[in-house]
Amino acid sequence: MKTRYAALSDPGRVRKNNEDAFWADPDLGFFAVADGMGGHAAGEVASRLALDTLRKAVAESRQTRETDFSPNQTALLSPPSTLLVNGIRLANQAVFQSSQEKEEYRGMGTTVVALYFFDSSSVVAHVGDSRLYRIRGRKIDQLTEDHSLVWEQYRQGLLSKEALSGSSLKNIVTRALGMNPTVDVDVQEIDLLKGDLLILCSDGLSDLVGDQELTETVLGAPGDLNRACRDLTQLANKRGGKDNITVLLIQIE
């Protein structure tokens, strides 16, 4: 699948360190965003370690064409889905093991949202509250569901989507890499068409910029993905930049 992409990561206006990370490899068909958490520099370590481990797993599996199923997986998953889920589980093990070995990394973790293109398949997998959106025409759809307490409240009808970012519980995730030896991964194959725009982002963007604003800002820079990334980041910073901001834009050509 032919794509164009641009990405930008910014520490925001409050935090000194940037614990977000992203990876874009169009030749491999692999794109991902991670949002680290933990004291000192542990969040930075977790997000980078997770993406390094995941990218390596995808690259090696693609070279060998091996997509072995773990005992916890179902054979109903397609080979690309299995590859991505296995990679994220390996990333979880790497972050968890590192957090157990070094005292300064104790309790670190990270979210991840990853997109993988292979032949005619397009697969997204995620853990945590980093998101994937698809813009088609002028319509935006959030293709992932947050693993967080406020998202559970939203699903139960207790909060509107617009109220999520204002909740005092918004930073409490119910799943993250590195918290436990194993992790549940949400995965799905997605439908894509020529001209679709995809947004992978950390909650530093999605908490401060609503769905319609995401659409208007991206479409307001037609064909210029780098400008769209800058405009989105500036908009989040104008709203206070309370968290690290990472955005990765992909256009399907």
N, C-alpha and C positions, 0 to 999 in steps of 0.2 A: 504494500500500500504506500503510495507516494504521499509524503507529508512535508509541510514547512512548520517550523517552530521558533519560538522565542521564549526566553525565561528571564526572570529577575527575582532576586532575593534581597530583602532589606531588613535591617534590625528593628526598624520602627523608631519611635521617638521616646520610648520609655526604657527599654532594655538595652544594656551595653553589649551583650553577646547575641549573636544570631545562632539560635539552636536549630533553625530550619536547614534543610538540605534538599537538593534536587538533582536528578540525573536525566539527561536526554541523549539517546543514542539512536538516531533514525536508521542507521544501517542495521542495527540489531532489532529495531522495531520496539524499543523499550523506553518508557518515560515514567518518571516517578517523582513524588514529593513526599518528604518526611518532616515531621515536626517533633523535635526532641524535647524531653523533659528531664529534670534532675538538677541537683545542686551543683554549684561551681560550673565547670565546663562539661559536666556529664551529659547534658542534653545534646550538645554538639557531637560528642563521641557517639552517642546512641544513634542519632539520625544518620551520621556518615557511615558508621559501621553497618547499619541495617542496609543502606543502599549499596554499599560496596559488596556486601555478601549476596544481596539479591541480584545485582547485575551480573556478578560472577556466575551465580547458579544458572541464570537464564542463558548466558553465553555458552557455558559448558554443556548444558542440556541441549541447546540448539545444535552445537557442533556434533555431539554424539547421537542426536535424535533419540535420546533416552528420556522417557517420561514415566519412571517407575512410580507406582502407587504406594503410599505409606499405608500402614494398617488402619489409620484413622480416616482414610479417604474412600470415596465411592467411585467405582469404575464408570459411573454415569458421566463424570466430568470428561470433557474433551481433552486431548493431549495438550493444547496450549493452556487451557485452564489449569490442568494438573501441574504443568511446568511452573506457572506463576504461583500457585498455592504452595507447592513444595519449596520454591525459592523464598517466599515470605516466612514459611515455617523455619527454614534454615537461618534466616535473618533473625527471627525471634530467639532461636537457640544461641546464636552468636552474642546478641545483646544481653541475654539472661546470664550466660556463662561469664561474660566480662564483668557484669555487675556483681557476681558472686566472688570473683577473684580479687577485685580491688576495692578497698574500703571507700575510696573517694567516688567510686562509681555505683555504690550501693543504692538501689532504688531507681536507677535511671531507666528510661523507656522512651519509646517514640511511636508516633502514628506512622502510617504509610498508606498512600494510594498509588497504585501502579497500573500502567496501561501497557498492553503487549499486543503488537500486530504480528500475525504469523499467517502467511498465505492469505486466505480470504477471511480469517478469523480476527476479531477484535475483542480483547478480553480485558476487563477491569477487575482488580481485586483490591481490597482495602481492610485496614484495621484502624479503628480510631475515628477522629472527626475531620481529617483532611478529606477534601471532596473532589469529585469529578462532575463537571457540568458539560452539557452539549447545547450549543446554539445552532439551530437550524432555521434559516430564514431570519425571522425576528422573534422566534420562540426559544426560550431557554428551559431546559429540564435538568434537574439535579439527579444524576444517575446513581449516586451512592447515598446511603443513609448513615448518619452519624452514630457511632457507638458512644453515646453519652447519656447522662441522666436527663438533660433537658430534651433530648430527642425522644426519649421514652415518654416524657410528659406531652410532647407534641403529638406523638402517635396516639396517645390516649385522649387527645382532645383537650388537655388541660392548659396548653399554651398554644398561641398562634405562632406561625413560623417567624413572623416579624418580632415576636417577643423573646425569641430564644437568646439573642445576643445580650439582652438586658437582664437575664436571670443571674442570680448570685451563684447558681450551680453550673453555669455554662462551661467552666473549665474542668469539670469532673468527667473524665472519660471512663467508660465501662470496659473497654478493651484497649490494649496497647502492646506493642512488642517489648519484650524484656521483663514483663511483670511476673510471668510464670514460665515454667519449662515448656509448656505447649500453649498454642493460641488458636482460636477459631478464626477462620478467614472467610470473609464474604467475597464471592466471585460470581461474575456473570458475563456472558457474551453480549455485546452491544451491537446495535444496528447503526451503521454509518453510511453516509452518502457523500458524494463529491460536494465540496463547499461547506461541509459541517465544520464548526469551530469547537474545539474542546478546551476546557479550562481545568487544569489540576491546580489546587491551591491549598494552603494551610489556613487555619481558622483566623489567622491575623488579617486575612483579606475578607473571608466570608462573614465574619462577625460584624464588620463595619461597612460592607458594601452589599446592598441587597441584590436580589436576582435581576430585577429590571435594570438597576444601575450597571450591573455587570454587562448586560446585553448592550445597553446604550453606549457604554464606554468602549467596548470592543468594536462594535459596529461603527462607532464614531471615528475610528482610525482604519478605514477600509484598506485591507491589504498590508498594513504596516503593523506587524505583530509586535515588534520592539516598542513602537510608540504606545500600543495598547497596554503592554506590560508596565511601561512607565506611568501612563495615565491612571491605571488601576492602583498602583503602589502609592502614587501621590494622593489619590483620593482617600485611601485608607489612612495615610499619614495626616491629612487634613482633618480627619475625624478623630485624631488623637494618637494614632499609631501605637496602641497599647501593647501590641504583641509583635513578634517578628512576622514579616509579610513575605510570602513566596507565591509566585504565580508562574505557571508554565502553560503557554498557549500553543495549540497545535491546529493547523488547518489541513483538512483532507483534500488533496488535489487529484 
